[in-house]
Amino acid sequence: MSAPCRYAARSCARSIRPSTSLRASSSFMQTTTPTIQRRHETTAAPTNPKISGIVDQISQLTLLETADLVSSLKSRLNIPDLPVGGFAAAPAAAPAAAEEADEPAPAAQEKTLFSVKLQSFDAAAKAKIIKEVKGLLGLSLVDSKKFVESAPKMMKDAVPKEEAEKIVATMKELGAVVVMD
């Protein structure tokens, strides 16, 4: 209990029992003060005593021992390392790409999905290009302006051929240089 809290509790105890001495009021406070629960002392009892024992053992580990425990569990349970701050879906896509890289691609297969990249733009048509990028990508006006000013930049990825050609034609009419890969 902090000092102001103790002071307030003592003054309350004195107002309740004005005739008792300071000693009596302090003993009164000790018997009526509720016990303070610590974060690690939860009130909910674990359902399984085995789990309770494991939790007790883990809570007594040092930081280095905890790191070793985590790495051991990851290796035994085959849990992949996820990048910090990354998306959870990104590691799932990586094995698929690795499998595709292992298999040789058929030489005669025609490309169906394209990437559209904004290379540069005419300064006079900047406002029109920003509005078009805003409509195409669904960005806010400020984000669209930042996007256009940071050219060259990838606009869309994995776009069907017809849609990519339409985007390229529209942007070229406005005065932008757009490349379809």
TORNU-132334 format. One line per field, with one value per residue: residue number from 0; residue in three letters; x, y, z of N, C-alpha, C in turn. Coordinates in pm, 1 decimal. Layout:
BEGIN
resi	[NUM | ...]
resn	[ALA | ...]
n_xx	[X | ...]
n_yy	[Y | ...]
n_zz	[Z | ...]
ca_xx	[X | ...]
ca_yy	[Y | ...]
ca_zz	[Z | ...]
c_xx	[X | ...]
c_yy	[Y | ...]
c_zz	[Z | ...]
# end
This chain:
BEGIN
resi	[0 | 1 | 2 | 3 | 4 | 5 | 6 | 7 | 8 | 9 | 10 | 11 | 12 | 13 | 14 | 15 | 16 | 17 | 18 | 19 | 20 | 21 | 22 | 23 | 24 | 25 | 26 | 27 | 28 | 29 | 30 | 31 | 32 | 33 | 34 | 35 | 36 | 37 | 38 | 39 | 40 | 41 | 42 | 43 | 44 | 45 | 46 | 47 | 48 | 49 | 50 | 51 | 52 | 53 | 54 | 55 | 56 | 57 | 58 | 59 | 60 | 61 | 62 | 63 | 64 | 65 | 66 | 67 | 68 | 69 | 70 | 71 | 72 | 73 | 74 | 75 | 76 | 77 | 78 | 79 | 80 | 81 | 82 | 83 | 84 | 85 | 86 | 87 | 88 | 89 | 90 | 91 | 92 | 93 | 94 | 95 | 96 | 97 | 98 | 99 | 100 | 101 | 102 | 103 | 104 | 105 | 106 | 107 | 108 | 109 | 110 | 111 | 112 | 113 | 114 | 115 | 116 | 117 | 118 | 119 | 120 | 121 | 122 | 123 | 124 | 125 | 126 | 127 | 128 | 129 | 130 | 131 | 132 | 133 | 134 | 135 | 136 | 137 | 138 | 139 | 140 | 141 | 142 | 143 | 144 | 145 | 146 | 147 | 148 | 149 | 150 | 151 | 152 | 153 | 154 | 155 | 156 | 157 | 158 | 159 | 160 | 161 | 162 | 163 | 164 | 165 | 166 | 167 | 168 | 169 | 170 | 171 | 172 | 173 | 174 | 175 | 176 | 177 | 178 | 179 | 180]
resn	[MET | SER | ALA | PRO | CYS | ARG | TYR | ALA | ALA | ARG | SER | CYS | ALA | ARG | SER | ILE | ARG | PRO | SER | THR | SER | LEU | ARG | ALA | SER | SER | SER | PHE | MET | GLN | THR | THR | THR | PRO | THR | ILE | GLN | ARG | ARG | HIS | GLU | THR | THR | ALA | ALA | PRO | THR | ASN | PRO | LYS | ILE | SER | GLY | ILE | VAL | ASP | GLN | ILE | SER | GLN | LEU | THR | LEU | LEU | GLU | THR | ALA | ASP | LEU | VAL | SER | SER | LEU | LYS | SER | ARG | LEU | ASN | ILE | PRO | ASP | LEU | PRO | VAL | GLY | GLY | PHE | ALA | ALA | ALA | PRO | ALA | ALA | ALA | PRO | ALA | ALA | ALA | GLU | GLU | ALA | ASP | GLU | PRO | ALA | PRO | ALA | ALA | GLN | GLU | LYS | THR | LEU | PHE | SER | VAL | LYS | LEU | GLN | SER | PHE | ASP | ALA | ALA | ALA | LYS | ALA | LYS | ILE | ILE | LYS | GLU | VAL | LYS | GLY | LEU | LEU | GLY | LEU | SER | LEU | VAL | ASP | SER | LYS | LYS | PHE | VAL | GLU | SER | ALA | PRO | LYS | MET | MET | LYS | ASP | ALA | VAL | PRO | LYS | GLU | GLU | ALA | GLU | LYS | ILE | VAL | ALA | THR | MET | LYS | GLU | LEU | GLY | ALA | VAL | VAL | VAL | MET | ASP]
n_xx	[83.9 | 56.7 | 197.2 | 8.6 | -230.2 | -218.1 | -224.2 | -479.3 | -633.0 | -571.2 | -672.5 | -942.7 | -989.6 | -940.4 | -1148.7 | -1360.3 | -1310.1 | -1252.5 | -1160.0 | -963.6 | -616.7 | -326.0 | -184.5 | -373.0 | -540.0 | -370.5 | -333.0 | -590.5 | -617.8 | -444.5 | -573.5 | -811.3 | -743.3 | -758.8 | -602.6 | -348.4 | -362.5 | -124.5 | -4.2 | 94.8 | -20.4 | -291.3 | -648.4 | -806.3 | -813.4 | -606.7 | -735.9 | -617.5 | -385.1 | -136.9 | -81.4 | -72.7 | 159.7 | 351.0 | 324.7 | 410.5 | 679.8 | 775.1 | 740.3 | 945.6 | 1176.7 | 1474.7 | 1540.8 | 1708.3 | 1686.8 | 1417.5 | 1414.9 | 1563.9 | 1384.8 | 1167.2 | 1283.7 | 1343.4 | 1087.0 | 980.0 | 1140.0 | 1085.2 | 807.4 | 780.7 | 731.0 | 715.2 | 936.2 | 803.4 | 809.3 | 882.3 | 635.0 | 544.0 | 313.2 | 82.2 | 4.3 | 207.1 | 429.2 | 297.5 | 262.6 | 519.4 | 623.7 | 472.9 | 565.4 | 826.4 | 790.0 | 694.8 | 919.7 | 1091.9 | 985.0 | 1021.6 | 920.3 | 675.5 | 779.8 | 624.3 | 407.7 | 168.1 | 180.1 | -48.4 | -108.5 | -21.4 | 203.2 | 157.2 | 330.0 | 400.8 | 603.1 | 688.2 | 562.1 | 384.2 | 439.3 | 247.6 | 9.5 | -28.5 | -229.1 | -454.2 | -357.0 | -314.6 | -580.5 | -679.0 | -519.3 | -607.4 | -871.2 | -822.4 | -665.3 | -792.4 | -709.8 | -661.0 | -679.7 | -444.9 | -269.0 | -265.4 | -140.5 | 114.6 | 188.4 | 201.4 | 400.1 | 619.1 | 709.5 | 930.1 | 692.6 | 523.7 | 203.7 | -16.0 | -33.0 | -28.2 | -241.8 | -506.6 | -459.0 | -628.3 | -732.3 | -494.0 | -398.4 | -599.0 | -561.1 | -303.7 | -353.5 | -535.5 | -380.5 | -172.3 | -308.9 | -354.7 | -103.1 | 97.9 | 376.1 | 356.1 | 433.9 | 388.5 | 450.8]
n_yy	[-116.5 | 224.1 | 526.0 | 752.0 | 609.3 | 449.2 | 645.9 | 754.4 | 530.7 | 497.3 | 736.8 | 701.7 | 481.2 | 596.4 | 780.0 | 610.3 | 475.3 | 675.1 | 680.2 | 492.2 | 401.5 | 485.1 | 256.0 | 57.1 | 116.9 | 68.3 | -205.7 | -279.0 | -205.0 | -384.4 | -625.3 | -590.8 | -514.2 | -603.9 | -880.6 | -839.3 | -923.7 | -1064.1 | -1045.8 | -1288.8 | -1461.7 | -1600.6 | -1614.5 | -1810.1 | -2151.5 | -2394.2 | -2647.7 | -2893.8 | -3073.3 | -3151.9 | -2974.0 | -2745.3 | -2788.5 | -2783.5 | -2518.1 | -2386.1 | -2469.0 | -2356.8 | -2085.5 | -2034.7 | -2034.9 | -1891.7 | -1616.9 | -1701.2 | -1978.6 | -2002.7 | -1922.7 | -2132.5 | -2339.3 | -2266.2 | -2283.6 | -2556.8 | -2670.2 | -2574.7 | -2709.5 | -2979.0 | -2995.6 | -2919.8 | -2645.7 | -2364.8 | -2077.8 | -1759.6 | -1444.9 | -1147.6 | -910.2 | -958.0 | -1080.3 | -1342.5 | -1502.0 | -1492.3 | -1683.0 | -1915.1 | -1892.4 | -1905.3 | -2181.3 | -2283.6 | -2137.3 | -2227.9 | -2494.3 | -2461.3 | -2357.6 | -2573.5 | -2747.3 | -2777.3 | -2521.3 | -2538.6 | -2479.4 | -2372.1 | -2249.8 | -1994.2 | -1669.1 | -1558.9 | -1392.3 | -1065.7 | -800.5 | -462.4 | -167.7 | 156.6 | 371.2 | 640.1 | 982.2 | 1250.0 | 1577.3 | 1776.2 | 1639.1 | 1537.2 | 1560.3 | 1436.2 | 1178.6 | 1106.0 | 1100.2 | 888.8 | 674.6 | 667.4 | 578.7 | 327.9 | 179.2 | 212.7 | 386.0 | 653.5 | 1007.0 | 1140.8 | 923.4 | 828.7 | 1039.6 | 1030.3 | 779.1 | 812.7 | 1007.7 | 863.7 | 716.2 | 513.9 | 255.8 | -44.0 | -100.8 | -285.3 | -636.5 | -964.8 | -954.4 | -1015.5 | -1047.7 | -888.0 | -692.1 | -571.3 | -464.0 | -276.3 | -100.8 | -4.8 | 125.6 | 327.9 | 476.2 | 562.2 | 733.1 | 942.2 | 1043.0 | 902.8 | 681.3 | 350.0 | 15.6 | -320.4 | -620.9]
n_zz	[0.0 | -79.5 | 63.8 | 81.3 | 65.4 | 293.4 | 486.7 | 441.8 | 504.9 | 776.1 | 881.6 | 831.3 | 992.0 | 1241.0 | 1251.6 | 1274.4 | 1513.6 | 1744.3 | 2008.2 | 2052.5 | 2075.8 | 1874.6 | 1827.6 | 1860.9 | 1648.9 | 1434.1 | 1458.4 | 1416.4 | 1148.6 | 1030.0 | 1060.0 | 919.2 | 663.7 | 327.9 | 160.4 | -80.6 | -415.9 | -622.7 | -961.8 | -1057.4 | -882.3 | -927.6 | -887.1 | -997.6 | -997.2 | -1151.4 | -1364.5 | -1402.8 | -1219.0 | -1317.2 | -1524.9 | -1373.4 | -1226.2 | -1432.2 | -1519.9 | -1288.3 | -1284.9 | -1525.3 | -1475.8 | -1301.4 | -1447.8 | -1593.2 | -1822.2 | -2033.6 | -2010.8 | -2069.9 | -2338.1 | -2449.4 | -2395.6 | -2558.9 | -2817.0 | -2819.3 | -2803.3 | -3045.1 | -3232.4 | -3172.1 | -3209.1 | -3469.2 | -3543.7 | -3743.0 | -3770.6 | -3735.5 | -3898.5 | -3716.2 | -3674.1 | -3926.5 | -4175.6 | -4110.6 | -4318.9 | -4503.1 | -4463.3 | -4538.6 | -4810.1 | -4907.2 | -4910.1 | -5122.5 | -5337.2 | -5340.6 | -5411.9 | -5669.9 | -5788.2 | -5785.4 | -5973.2 | -6320.4 | -6542.9 | -6800.7 | -7131.9 | -7339.5 | -7226.6 | -7196.7 | -7057.6 | -6815.4 | -6604.4 | -6506.3 | -6404.1 | -6322.9 | -6360.5 | -6255.5 | -6417.1 | -6476.9 | -6498.9 | -6660.9 | -6562.8 | -6595.3 | -6604.9 | -6356.0 | -6151.9 | -6268.0 | -6297.6 | -6032.4 | -5941.9 | -6097.4 | -6008.1 | -5747.6 | -5786.3 | -5908.3 | -5724.0 | -5482.3 | -5283.0 | -5041.5 | -5110.3 | -5029.3 | -4991.5 | -5253.2 | -5384.7 | -5265.5 | -5358.0 | -5639.3 | -5657.7 | -5572.3 | -5783.6 | -5978.2 | -5928.2 | -5822.5 | -5935.0 | -5957.3 | -5897.6 | -6033.2 | -6226.0 | -6454.9 | -6813.7 | -6983.2 | -6809.0 | -6725.0 | -6967.0 | -7011.3 | -6794.3 | -6854.4 | -7098.6 | -7019.2 | -6835.5 | -7003.3 | -7172.6 | -7000.9 | -6961.4 | -6836.8 | -6790.9 | -6817.0 | -6742.4 | -6842.1 | -6701.2]
ca_xx	[0.0 | 139.1 | 186.4 | -119.3 | -337.6 | -209.7 | -268.5 | -625.1 | -691.2 | -558.9 | -765.5 | -1076.2 | -997.4 | -950.2 | -1282.9 | -1452.6 | -1278.4 | -1172.6 | -1108.5 | -854.9 | -482.9 | -269.6 | -146.0 | -493.0 | -592.2 | -284.2 | -363.1 | -722.0 | -595.3 | -378.0 | -666.9 | -920.3 | -691.6 | -764.6 | -473.9 | -327.8 | -333.1 | -20.7 | -41.5 | 128.2 | -102.6 | -427.4 | -748.9 | -862.8 | -730.3 | -598.5 | -819.7 | -536.1 | -266.6 | -17.1 | -58.8 | -34.4 | 301.2 | 430.8 | 321.4 | 498.4 | 818.1 | 809.2 | 747.0 | 1070.2 | 1289.7 | 1536.3 | 1511.7 | 1784.0 | 1626.3 | 1290.0 | 1447.2 | 1599.1 | 1260.9 | 1088.8 | 1348.3 | 1326.6 | 948.3 | 962.2 | 1202.8 | 1017.2 | 671.3 | 789.2 | 665.3 | 805.7 | 959.1 | 729.3 | 880.0 | 823.7 | 568.5 | 501.6 | 180.3 | 78.8 | -17.7 | 327.6 | 503.8 | 221.4 | 281.0 | 657.3 | 644.4 | 411.3 | 657.2 | 942.5 | 750.7 | 686.9 | 1055.3 | 1153.2 | 934.1 | 1052.2 | 800.8 | 662.9 | 835.2 | 525.6 | 292.9 | 150.7 | 163.8 | -185.0 | -113.7 | 80.8 | 223.3 | 150.8 | 421.5 | 405.5 | 743.7 | 700.4 | 441.1 | 399.2 | 411.2 | 126.3 | -107.3 | -12.5 | -356.4 | -538.9 | -298.0 | -343.3 | -722.3 | -694.0 | -457.1 | -699.6 | -982.1 | -776.1 | -610.2 | -876.5 | -634.4 | -708.0 | -617.4 | -308.5 | -189.8 | -250.1 | -39.4 | 244.2 | 215.5 | 240.8 | 527.2 | 727.7 | 731.3 | 862.0 | 633.1 | 432.5 | 63.9 | -93.1 | 38.5 | -112.9 | -361.6 | -531.8 | -404.9 | -723.6 | -737.0 | -364.3 | -394.6 | -691.9 | -494.5 | -193.4 | -410.1 | -592.5 | -273.7 | -98.6 | -391.1 | -341.5 | 31.4 | 189.1 | 448.0 | 322.5 | 491.0 | 319.7 | 549.0]
ca_yy	[0.0 | 344.3 | 608.8 | 823.6 | 514.2 | 412.1 | 761.0 | 762.3 | 418.1 | 524.9 | 842.5 | 640.6 | 397.5 | 686.8 | 839.1 | 505.8 | 450.2 | 788.5 | 664.9 | 394.3 | 456.2 | 463.7 | 116.3 | -24.2 | 137.9 | 1.8 | -348.4 | -290.8 | -196.6 | -504.9 | -736.8 | -569.0 | -484.5 | -723.7 | -921.0 | -791.4 | -1031.3 | -1037.0 | -1091.8 | -1430.0 | -1540.3 | -1587.3 | -1675.1 | -1926.1 | -2269.9 | -2475.0 | -2766.9 | -3013.8 | -3053.2 | -3171.5 | -2845.9 | -2651.4 | -2813.5 | -2736.1 | -2371.2 | -2345.8 | -2490.4 | -2259.8 | -1951.4 | -2021.8 | -2037.5 | -1764.5 | -1578.2 | -1787.9 | -2111.6 | -1993.7 | -1920.2 | -2270.2 | -2416.8 | -2231.9 | -2341.1 | -2702.3 | -2702.1 | -2549.0 | -2816.0 | -3106.3 | -2991.6 | -2872.0 | -2515.9 | -2276.2 | -1944.6 | -1655.7 | -1317.0 | -1054.0 | -801.1 | -998.1 | -1136.3 | -1486.4 | -1571.0 | -1487.6 | -1808.2 | -2019.6 | -1875.3 | -1935.5 | -2319.2 | -2304.7 | -2080.2 | -2315.7 | -2612.7 | -2422.6 | -2336.5 | -2704.2 | -2808.8 | -2695.5 | -2465.2 | -2574.3 | -2372.5 | -2315.7 | -2198.0 | -1850.3 | -1597.4 | -1507.9 | -1289.3 | -965.3 | -694.1 | -329.3 | -81.6 | 296.6 | 409.4 | 784.5 | 1051.7 | 1387.0 | 1667.0 | 1853.1 | 1552.6 | 1472.6 | 1555.3 | 1333.3 | 1046.9 | 1078.8 | 1060.8 | 755.7 | 578.2 | 659.3 | 492.0 | 191.7 | 107.7 | 229.9 | 457.9 | 788.3 | 1105.0 | 1164.8 | 804.2 | 823.8 | 1140.1 | 975.1 | 665.6 | 863.1 | 1079.7 | 769.4 | 635.4 | 394.1 | 174.6 | -147.3 | -62.9 | -406.9 | -759.6 | -1080.1 | -901.4 | -1080.2 | -974.1 | -788.4 | -582.4 | -504.3 | -383.2 | -165.3 | -7.1 | 56.6 | 218.3 | 441.9 | 556.9 | 625.6 | 844.6 | 1051.4 | 1096.0 | 825.0 | 570.4 | 230.0 | -105.4 | -444.7 | -731.4]
ca_zz	[0.0 | -82.7 | 183.8 | 90.9 | 91.8 | 434.3 | 564.4 | 429.8 | 578.2 | 919.8 | 921.3 | 833.8 | 1111.1 | 1355.5 | 1256.7 | 1319.6 | 1654.4 | 1790.5 | 2143.8 | 2059.1 | 2054.8 | 1742.3 | 1821.1 | 1841.1 | 1514.2 | 1337.9 | 1462.4 | 1353.0 | 1005.2 | 983.8 | 1055.1 | 823.8 | 530.4 | 243.1 | 105.5 | -217.4 | -509.6 | -721.2 | -1094.9 | -1073.3 | -790.2 | -977.3 | -801.0 | -1065.5 | -979.3 | -1272.6 | -1358.7 | -1404.2 | -1135.3 | -1399.3 | -1592.3 | -1269.1 | -1196.6 | -1545.8 | -1514.9 | -1178.5 | -1325.6 | -1630.0 | -1417.8 | -1225.7 | -1540.1 | -1629.7 | -1959.4 | -2124.2 | -2005.3 | -2140.8 | -2480.8 | -2485.1 | -2393.6 | -2678.1 | -2934.9 | -2812.2 | -2839.1 | -3188.3 | -3311.6 | -3149.6 | -3262.2 | -3608.0 | -3555.6 | -3817.9 | -3716.5 | -3805.1 | -3887.9 | -3621.2 | -3742.2 | -4060.1 | -4186.7 | -4086.4 | -4445.5 | -4584.8 | -4465.5 | -4606.6 | -4953.1 | -4942.0 | -4954.1 | -5253.1 | -5434.9 | -5346.3 | -5487.3 | -5810.0 | -5836.4 | -5803.0 | -6095.4 | -6437.6 | -6605.9 | -6941.9 | -7214.2 | -7431.0 | -7152.2 | -7212.7 | -6931.7 | -6804.2 | -6502.0 | -6529.0 | -6306.3 | -6383.6 | -6285.9 | -6294.6 | -6431.7 | -6462.6 | -6539.1 | -6707.4 | -6450.0 | -6622.4 | -6585.7 | -6226.2 | -6079.0 | -6331.2 | -6268.1 | -5890.6 | -5932.7 | -6157.1 | -5915.2 | -5633.8 | -5826.8 | -5938.6 | -5608.4 | -5364.6 | -5180.6 | -5012.7 | -5198.7 | -4981.2 | -5022.9 | -5398.9 | -5419.5 | -5224.6 | -5445.6 | -5770.4 | -5644.0 | -5545.6 | -5904.3 | -6027.3 | -5823.2 | -5868.2 | -5911.6 | -5929.7 | -5924.8 | -6065.8 | -6290.4 | -6585.0 | -6927.2 | -7031.5 | -6712.3 | -6729.0 | -7088.6 | -6990.9 | -6702.7 | -6928.1 | -7196.9 | -6946.5 | -6778.1 | -7112.8 | -7219.2 | -6904.8 | -6966.4 | -6752.2 | -6855.6 | -6740.1 | -6801.9 | -6805.6 | -6696.7]
c_xx	[89.1 | 110.2 | 55.1 | -236.7 | -338.4 | -261.0 | -420.9 | -691.4 | -684.0 | -657.1 | -909.3 | -1094.1 | -1009.7 | -1089.1 | -1386.3 | -1436.0 | -1193.9 | -1109.0 | -991.8 | -722.5 | -435.8 | -230.7 | -265.0 | -546.4 | -503.0 | -307.2 | -499.4 | -705.4 | -531.7 | -474.9 | -775.4 | -872.0 | -697.0 | -625.8 | -466.7 | -291.4 | -224.1 | -64.2 | -15.7 | 49.4 | -248.5 | -524.2 | -808.7 | -766.3 | -725.1 | -678.4 | -737.5 | -410.5 | -135.8 | 19.3 | -14.5 | 113.1 | 392.2 | 437.6 | 412.3 | 645.2 | 862.1 | 824.7 | 875.4 | 1194.2 | 1345.6 | 1503.9 | 1584.4 | 1725.6 | 1492.5 | 1312.2 | 1485.4 | 1475.6 | 1179.6 | 1150.9 | 1335.4 | 1185.7 | 922.6 | 1021.8 | 1129.5 | 878.3 | 664.2 | 710.4 | 760.3 | 821.1 | 881.4 | 805.5 | 807.6 | 763.5 | 521.7 | 361.0 | 186.4 | 63.6 | 108.8 | 407.0 | 429.0 | 240.8 | 421.6 | 678.9 | 584.0 | 503.0 | 780.8 | 911.3 | 744.6 | 826.8 | 1125.7 | 1110.2 | 968.6 | 922.9 | 795.2 | 703.6 | 728.2 | 406.4 | 287.4 | 124.2 | 24.0 | -198.1 | 6.0 | 90.1 | 222.1 | 231.8 | 419.2 | 551.9 | 764.7 | 569.9 | 475.6 | 356.9 | 282.3 | -0.1 | -106.1 | -145.7 | -448.5 | -488.5 | -324.8 | -488.1 | -744.9 | -635.2 | -546.9 | -815.7 | -940.0 | -737.3 | -694.3 | -804.6 | -700.8 | -633.9 | -472.2 | -218.6 | -165.7 | -142.6 | 99.8 | 286.5 | 269.6 | 377.4 | 645.3 | 754.6 | 881.0 | 815.2 | 533.3 | 289.5 | -19.5 | -10.1 | -62.6 | -248.3 | -382.1 | -489.9 | -497.8 | -727.1 | -606.5 | -353.6 | -485.3 | -628.6 | -383.2 | -246.6 | -464.6 | -483.5 | -191.4 | -176.4 | -374.7 | -201.2 | 129.7 | 258.9 | 428.4 | 373.6 | 413.6 | 421.8 | 478.3]
c_yy	[123.7 | 429.8 | 686.7 | 730.3 | 471.8 | 524.5 | 772.1 | 649.6 | 442.0 | 632.4 | 791.1 | 556.2 | 483.7 | 747.3 | 736.5 | 481.1 | 564.8 | 767.2 | 568.6 | 461.0 | 424.8 | 318.0 | 26.1 | -6.1 | 71.6 | -148.8 | -374.8 | -292.2 | -324.8 | -621.0 | -716.6 | -537.4 | -611.6 | -755.4 | -877.1 | -910.3 | -985.9 | -1095.1 | -1241.3 | -1520.5 | -1524.3 | -1658.3 | -1800.8 | -2043.3 | -2348.4 | -2603.5 | -2894.1 | -2989.8 | -3071.1 | -3040.7 | -2741.2 | -2666.5 | -2762.8 | -2583.4 | -2319.6 | -2360.1 | -2388.0 | -2120.1 | -1929.2 | -2022.7 | -1897.6 | -1735.5 | -1667.5 | -1928.7 | -2112.8 | -1993.3 | -2059.8 | -2359.5 | -2391.9 | -2293.9 | -2493.9 | -2744.3 | -2680.6 | -2661.4 | -2948.7 | -3109.8 | -2941.6 | -2743.5 | -2423.1 | -2141.7 | -1844.9 | -1525.4 | -1224.0 | -938.8 | -835.7 | -1051.6 | -1286.8 | -1564.0 | -1576.5 | -1618.3 | -1920.2 | -2011.0 | -1915.7 | -2081.4 | -2346.8 | -2250.9 | -2169.0 | -2441.9 | -2581.0 | -2405.3 | -2469.7 | -2770.0 | -2720.1 | -2648.8 | -2509.5 | -2455.0 | -2302.3 | -2254.0 | -2045.8 | -1786.1 | -1536.2 | -1396.5 | -1195.0 | -868.6 | -561.7 | -234.7 | 59.4 | 339.0 | 558.1 | 848.3 | 1191.8 | 1479.8 | 1745.6 | 1771.0 | 1484.2 | 1457.8 | 1446.8 | 1193.3 | 1008.7 | 1033.2 | 920.8 | 646.8 | 558.8 | 566.2 | 347.5 | 113.6 | 122.4 | 299.2 | 591.8 | 883.9 | 1131.3 | 1045.8 | 791.6 | 921.3 | 1088.5 | 860.9 | 714.3 | 931.9 | 986.2 | 677.0 | 623.6 | 304.2 | 76.8 | -107.2 | -183.6 | -526.7 | -870.5 | -1034.9 | -977.4 | -987.8 | -861.9 | -666.6 | -502.8 | -414.6 | -261.1 | -58.2 | 67.4 | 160.4 | 344.2 | 533.8 | 626.6 | 743.4 | 966.7 | 1112.8 | 1023.9 | 717.4 | 449.7 | 108.7 | -225.4 | -557.9 | -864.0]
c_zz	[0.0 | 39.6 | 189.9 | 120.3 | 238.3 | 522.5 | 560.9 | 508.5 | 728.6 | 964.4 | 921.4 | 958.8 | 1235.7 | 1365.9 | 1302.5 | 1468.5 | 1708.6 | 1927.1 | 2152.9 | 2031.4 | 1912.8 | 1723.2 | 1792.9 | 1700.6 | 1410.1 | 1341.2 | 1400.4 | 1201.0 | 952.7 | 974.2 | 950.8 | 683.3 | 445.9 | 187.5 | -39.5 | -304.8 | -605.9 | -854.2 | -1111.5 | -978.4 | -831.3 | -883.3 | -864.2 | -1052.7 | -1109.8 | -1256.4 | -1347.4 | -1319.9 | -1213.4 | -1469.9 | -1491.2 | -1234.4 | -1307.7 | -1545.3 | -1404.2 | -1217.6 | -1430.1 | -1571.2 | -1338.8 | -1315.7 | -1561.9 | -1775.8 | -2059.2 | -2127.2 | -2079.1 | -2291.8 | -2529.5 | -2490.3 | -2520.0 | -2801.7 | -2935.8 | -2851.8 | -2987.9 | -3271.2 | -3293.3 | -3213.4 | -3406.3 | -3629.6 | -3629.5 | -3748.1 | -3800.4 | -3791.8 | -3792.6 | -3698.8 | -3881.3 | -4059.2 | -4167.9 | -4216.2 | -4529.9 | -4580.9 | -4537.0 | -4756.7 | -4996.1 | -4981.6 | -5090.7 | -5362.2 | -5449.9 | -5425.7 | -5635.7 | -5868.2 | -5861.3 | -5933.7 | -6213.6 | -6504.1 | -6751.4 | -7029.1 | -7297.6 | -7359.1 | -7163.8 | -7077.3 | -6927.7 | -6702.0 | -6517.7 | -6411.8 | -6381.3 | -6296.1 | -6344.0 | -6297.9 | -6406.2 | -6509.0 | -6585.2 | -6594.2 | -6470.7 | -6593.5 | -6449.3 | -6152.0 | -6135.2 | -6298.6 | -6122.6 | -5873.6 | -5987.9 | -6066.8 | -5793.5 | -5666.1 | -5848.9 | -5814.0 | -5482.3 | -5250.4 | -5150.9 | -5105.1 | -5158.7 | -5014.8 | -5173.3 | -5443.9 | -5384.7 | -5316.9 | -5579.7 | -5762.3 | -5618.0 | -5664.1 | -5929.1 | -5913.2 | -5884.4 | -5833.5 | -5870.8 | -5969.6 | -5949.3 | -6120.8 | -6421.9 | -6700.4 | -6973.1 | -6939.1 | -6713.0 | -6851.6 | -7076.3 | -6901.4 | -6775.5 | -7026.4 | -7128.9 | -6894.5 | -6887.1 | -7169.6 | -7129.1 | -6904.2 | -6876.1 | -6834.8 | -6765.1 | -6815.7 | -6749.7 | -6814.4 | -6688.8]
# end
